[in-house]
Amino acid sequence: MDSDALTIDGLNAFYGESHVLHDLSFSVKKGRVLGLLGRNGAGKTTCISAIMGLVKAKAARVDLFGQSIAGLSPEAISLKGVGLVPQGRRIFASLTVYENLTVAARPGRSDDGPGWGLEQVYATFPRLHERQRQLAGSLSGGEQQMLAICRALMTNPRVVLFDEPSEGLAPQIVAEVAVVLKKLRDSGLSVILVEQNIKLALDIADEVVVLNTGYVAHAGNADSLRSNDRLVEQLLGVY
């Protein structure tokens, strides 16, 4: 039986006095991709931020491989093994590619395989190797997204949260990102993928959770949406 990499139970989140996430519960299995979907304003990014400790949240349980991370600081959650590829990339524009990667580097865990270092990320995205001495702010949008992904991998996470990784990218770069996400899943890494590109998300995800105004509107395996255009239109407003 697959073990749960990340378990969310009864997650509520707030912006000031506004209650924006309501009792969310779901889990991500080890080596699986969970697509976190929903229309604009549904609460997807807030959910990612709440898991990372970046917004005020309460939960009955947030466990990483059975260990509670609820209430910890973002830095502590990262050290426990949760990586984040944020919306908008947020790379360090005034640092080189090499510096962006090495500032995030942490040793791998011996029980999680060989881990990620410069050699591994450069092999995954050779363009970053070619541009390692270039200032990150001068990279193209696609290259900056590659850098954001690799920076998260350099922390040697056990679970990675991706927030809109295809946003603003050319179709060829989106296809490259999709290949990398599949490789990460196949390597045993667990992923939560927030994505407005529904075709991309459903092509990669093993399971899906659809949010609607801060509530779980649908949860199941990805096939439940891949094979049901009417349900996709009903839940996500696309066909």
N, C-alpha and C positions, 0 to 999 in steps of 0.2 A: 504494500500500500504506500502511495506517495505521501511524503511528509509535508506539512504546511510550512512554507518558508516565512510567510507573513500572514498573520491573522488579525483581522479588524472586527471588533464586536462592540456594537452600541456607540459608534463614533458620532459625537456632536461637535460642531464648531461654530464659532461666533466671531463677528466683526463688531466690536463694541457690544451693544446690547442686542444686535441683530443675530438671530439664530438662523444659520445658513445651511448647516448639515444636520440631518435628523436621523439618529440611530442607524447609521450605516453599518452593515455587517457583511463581510465577505472574506475570502482567504485566497492566497496564491500558493500553489504547490511548487515544490522545488523543481527547477528546470522547466517551468511553464511560463507562458505569457498571458497575463490577464489584460484585456482591453477595457479600459474605463472610458465609456462613451457617454454622449449626451449632447443636447443642443447648447448653444452659447448661453452662459449663465446658469447652467445646470448644477454647477458645484464641483466640476472635475479638478480644476487647479486648486481650489480650496481644499479638496480632499488630499491631494498630494502635499500641500503645504501643512495640513494638519498632521499627517503621518510624520513629516520631517520636523515637527515642532515649531514651525514658522508662524502659525496662527494659534490663537487661543482655542483650545479643544479639551473635551472631556470624553472619556471612553471607558466602557467596562473592561475592555482588554485591547491592547495593541502588543502583539507578541512577535518577536523575530526568532524563528526556530525555537519556539517555546520559552524564550526569555523576554520578560516584559521590557518594553521601551517607552511605555506611556509616561508622559510627564517629563521626559528627559529633554535637555537642551538640544538644538540642532547639531551642535558639535559632538555631543555624546552619542546621538543617534547615528551620525556618520561614522564615528569610531566603532560602533557596534557592528557596522557592516551594511548600512543603507546608503546607496549612492543616488545622486540627483542630477539629471540633465534638465535644467530649468527651461521654461518657456522664454524665448528671447536670447538664449545662449549664455549671456552674462560672462563671457570670457574676459580676461584681464587684458584690455586693448593695448596698454602701454608696455606689456611684457612680451617677450618672444614666445613662439610656439613651444620651444624647449622649456622655457621658464614656467609657462602655464602648466605644463605637464609635471615637471619635477616638484613644483610647489605643492602639488596635490598628492605626491607619491607616498604610499604606505606599504609596508611589507605584506605579502600574501599570507593566507592562513594555510598551514601545512596540510590540513584535512580537506581543503577546497581546491586541490590541484596546483599547478605550477604558478598561477597568479599572473597579474598584469604588470609589465614594466615597459620601458621605452622600446625594447626590441619587439614586444608583442603588439603594442599599439601602432608602431611604425609599419609593421608587417600588415596590419589590418587596414591602415590608411596610409599608403606610401607617399601621398602628396604632403602629408604632415612632415615626413622625414625630409623631403625635398625643401620644405619651407621652415625647417626647425629654427633657423636664425632670424627669421622674418618676424616683425612685430605683428601680434595677433590682430590688432585693429586694421591692418592693411590686407587681411585675407578676404576672399570672397565670402558671401553668406553661406554657401555650402561648405567651404573649408572651415569656417567658424563653427558650424554645427558639428563637423567631424571632430574639431578640437574639444568642443563641449562634451561630446560623448567620451572621447579618450581621456579627458581630465577626470571624469567620473570613474572610468575603469581603473585609472592609476591609484585610486583609493582602495582597490581590491575589495569591492563590495560583494555581498552575498545576494542582495536584492537591489535592483536599479529601478528608479522611478523616472520615466521619460515623459516630459510634458510638452506635447506638440512638436516632436522632432522633425516633422516634414514641413512645418510652417514656413512659407516664403521661399521654398527651395524649388529649383528646376526639376522636371520629371526624372532626368538622368540621376541627379543626386538623391532624389527620393528613393529610386530603385536601389542605389548603393546603401542607403540607410536601412532599407528593408532587408537586404542581404546580411548586413551586420547584425541586426536584431535577431534574425533566424540563427545565425552562428552563435550568438550569445545564449540563446535558449538551448541550442544543441550542446553547448559546453557545460550545461548544468546550472547556469545563472537564472535566477528568477526575476521576472520583469513585470512591472505595471506600466502599461502604455496608454497615455492620454493622447487621443488623436482625433482631429476633425476629418481627416481623410479616411472615410469609412471603408473604402475598398482596401486600402493599405492595412488598416487595423484588423479587418476580418481575414485578410490573407495571412497574417502573422499570429493572431491570438488563438490560444487554446480555449480560453473561457472569456466571457464578457460580462460586465456589469454596466447597465445603462442607468444614468442618473437623470432625474427630472425635478427641478426646483429643490434640490437638496435631499431628495428621497431616492431609494433604489426602486426603479420602475420595472427592471427586468434583470434577471441573473440566470446564467446557464452556460452551456458550452457554445463555442462560436458557431457551430453548425446550425444552432437554433435561429441565428440571424442570416447566415450565408444562404440558407435555402428558403428564406421567407421574406420576399421583397415587401409584402404588405406590412409585416411587422416592423421591418426597418423603416418604412415610410411613417408608420404610426408613432414609433418611438423617437425617431431622429429627424423626421421631416425631409428625408431624401429617398429617392427611389433609384 
